[in-house]
Amino acid sequence: MNKHIKYDRIEISESKLVGYLLNKNHSVGVHKAIYFESLGYNSENWQILRDALFEHVETAENIDFVENQFGMKVVIINNLNGQNNRVAKIKSIWFIENNENILKFVTAYPEK
């Protein structure tokens, strides 16, 4: 478990990755899909991206927290190891709902 984020488990749904982040036909996610494809990820190997995101969280040092009435938004800036041996700095957004210890994946994109 990451020393900075308190959670019991990480949740990254297949539908969030395949239906949005890696979907070149999604009206909002298309640019993200193209970006992650440049790192060697696509809807066929989404499980490998999921595992890379787990590592992205576990090794994170640059973490910000924003609390609201629903829980805590977690923003992580860290490297992501591409499937094609390319390393990219990305920003990932997560959420922990009140009274839960589940770190839920929301989205990710290139860090500028």
N, C-alpha and C positions, 0 to 999 in steps of 0.2 A: 504494500500500500504506500502511496505517495506520502511523504512526511508532512506535506503542506495541506493536503486536501483530506478531510475525514469522510470516508465512504466504506461501505461493506462490499459493494460490487459496482462494476461498470456495465452500463446497458447501451449497446449500439445496435439498433434494429436493422435488419436486412432491408426493410422498406425505405428507411432513411438513406441508406447508402445506394441501393439499386434504383429506387424510385425517384431519388432527388439528386444526391451528390454526384452520382456517376451516370446520370441520365441526360444524354445530349438532346433529347426531345423535350425536356422540361423547360418551360418558359423562363423560370428563375434560375434553375440549376445548370443550364447549358454551359455557361462559362466556367463554372467549377468543374464540370465533367471534362471539359477540354483540358483544363489545367491538370487535373488528377490523371488523365490519360497520358499527359506528357511525363508523368512520373511512373508510368507503367501499370496503372490501375484502371479497371473497367468493370462493367457489371458481371463479367465472367469470373473475375477473381476478387470479388468484393470481400471475401473472408480474409484475404491477405491484407487488404487495406484496414479492415477491422483490427487485425492483430497489430498492424503498424500504429494505429491510433491508440491501442492499449499501451504500447511502448512509449508513444508520444506523451501520454499522461504520466506514466510511471517515472519518466526521466525528467519531467518538467521542473524548471527552477523559476521561470517567469510566469507567475500566476496572479491574477487579480480576482477579487470577489466583489460582487454587487448584490446586496440583499434587497428583497422587496417583500411584500405581504404574502407571496406564494412560496418563497424559499430563497435559494441563493444561486445566482448566475456565476459561473466559473469561466474565466477567460484565460486560456493557456497559449503562450507563444513559445514554440519549441520546434526543433527540427523534426522532420518526418522522413524516414528512409524510404526512398522510392523502390519499386519493384525492379527498376532498371539501374540500380546502384546510384542513382542521383539523389542527393540530399537537398531538401527544400525546407525553408523556414515557413511554417504555417501558423495561423491563429485558429484555434478551435474553441467553440462555445459549448458549454455544458450547463446542466441545471440539476440542482438537488432540491426536490420539493420539501416543504416543511414536514417534519416528523418522519422523514425517510432518510436513509443513508445510501441511496442509489444515485450514482453519478450518471446522468442520462445525456447522451450525445445529442446536440442540436444541429450544429453545422461546422464547417471548416472552410478556410479559404487562404490564399497566399498572404503572407505578412508583407506589407510594403515597407 
